[in-house]
Amino acid sequence: MARRFRGSEEVKVDAKGRVSIPAKFRRVFEASDPDYAQGKRAQLVVVYGFADWTHLRLYTIEAIDEIDQGISRMPRGSSERSYLETLMNGLSEEADIDADGRLVLPQRLREKIGLDDRAFFMAQGDYLKVSTPETHDADLAAIEAEMPALEPGADPLSLLPPAPPADA
C-alpha cells in the first residue's frame, strides 16, 4: 500500500506556474516512486478530471499503479471501466518534481481550476488535492455541512466499518 499524505498547506504560484511542493509531501512522492533515487526527479501523475472539476489530484506512482491494477480487473467494455480509464488515463498527465522541489503546472491546468498566485494543497490519503484557497474553503464548508450527526463527545472514528476478521 502506498504511503499516505497528511496535512494541508497554502503555497505561492509563480508567473511560470511553478509551485513548491512542501517537504512533507515531497517525501511521500519520493518514497512512493519505485524509480526514485537521490539526485533524480520524483515522478507523479496529475489528474485534472472532467470539465466540472475545480481541483487537480496529484497521485504518487504507487497509488496510480494500484488504481491501474484495479481498473484492469474490471470487465472490459463496462461503462465503469471506461469512465475510470478516461479519468485516470485520458484526463491526466505525468509530471515530476524538479531539483528545487517545484512542480510546473501548465497554463491550461491553472486556468481550468482558476489558479492564480496561490494554491492550496489538501491531503486526501493517497493523493493531494490542489485548488485555490477559496475553492478549498468552499469545499470544506460543503463537507462540514454533510457531516453525519454524532453524539456530543462521540469518537469520529466510530464511523469506520468494523475490521475484518483476523483470518480473512
N, C-alpha and C positions, 0 to 999 in steps of 0.2 A: 504494500500500500504506500502511496506517495506521502511525503511529508505534508503537513498542513500549514497553511498560513494563519497567523494570529495577529489581530490588531488592525489599526487604521491610521492613516496619515495623509495630510494635505501637503502637496508639493507644487513647486513652480514649474511652469512650462515655458521654455524659451521660444524665441521667434522662429527657430528651426524645427520646433516640435519635439525637442528633447526633454524628457522628464527623468529626473534622478530617481532611481529605484532605491527606497530606503534599505539600508544594510540588512535588516532583519528579513526582508522579503527577498533580497538578492541571494542570501544564504540558502533559502528554500529552493530557488530556481537552480542554483549550482548543485545542491545535494540531490536534486531530482532530475538531473541531466546526466544520463549514463556516459556521455562522451565528454563531459566537462573535466578539465584539468587546469591546474594553476597556469595562468597566462593565456588561457583560451576564453572564448566568449560563451557564457551560458545561453542556451537556446530556450525558446518558449514559443507558444502559439497564441496569437491574438485572435479571438473570435469576436467579430463585430456584429453578427446577427442580422436579423431582418430589419426592414425599414422602421418599425416601431421601437426598436431598441434604443435606449438613451444612455447606454453604457457600453464599455468593452469588457471582455473577460480575458485575463491573462492566465493561461494554463501552463503548468510545468510539462516537460516532455513525458515524465512518468504518468501523470494524470491523463494526458492525451492518449498514451499507449493503452491505459486501462479502458478509456472510453472507446477507442477503436476496437479493442477486443470485444467489448460488449455489443457494439454495433455489428460486428462480424457474426455474432451468434444469433442475430435477428433474422427472420425469414426474408430472403431476397424478394424484392418487389413489394414488400409491405409498405404501407403509407408511413408507418412509424419509422422504419429504417430509412426510407427516402428522406423524410423530414430531418432525422439526425445526421445523415450523410451530408445533406445540403448545408445544414447549420454548421456542423463541426469541420467539414472539409471544404465546402464551397464558399462559405461566408467567413473565412478565416485566412490568416496568413502567418507564415513563420517569421520569427524575429529573433534578435539576440540583444544581449546587454553589452554595451561597449566597455572598453578598459576603464572608463571613468564612472562606470555604474549607471549609465544612462540608457534609456530606450528611446528610439526615434519613432514617433507616431506620425505616419503620413498625414498630409493636409486633409485628404478626403475623410479619414477616420476622425480627425479632430473636428472637422465641420459636421460630420454625422451626429456626434454627441454634443456639439456646442461647446467644445473645449477651447478656452482662450488662454489665459495666463496662469491658471491654477487647475490642478487635478486632484481628485480625492481617491485614495486607494482604500478599499474596504476588503478585509479578508473574508473569504467565503468558503473556507475549508481547503478544497483542492484548487481553487483559483482566486485571483484578485479581481475585484470589480473596480473598474476605473470609470469615473464620471466627473461631472463638475461638482463643486461643493454644494451648489444649490440643488442639483438633482439628487445628490446624496441625502440632503436634509429632507426633501420631499419623499424619497423612498423610505427613509427611516420612519417618518411620520405615518406613512401608509402601513408599514409593518406593525408599528405600535398599535394602530387602530384595529388591526386584525388579530391582535394577540388574544389567545384564549384566556378566559377569566380564571384566575387562580384564587384560592382562599388566601386571606392575609397570612403571610409567613410561610406559604407553601413553597416547596423547593421546585424551581422551574425545571429541573432535570426529571421531575416526575412525569413530564410529557414524553420522555423517551419510551420506546417499546421495551418490553421485558427482554433480557438477554436470552439468547438461545441456550438450550441445554448444553452442558459441558461436553457431551459425547457427539454433538452434532457437527 
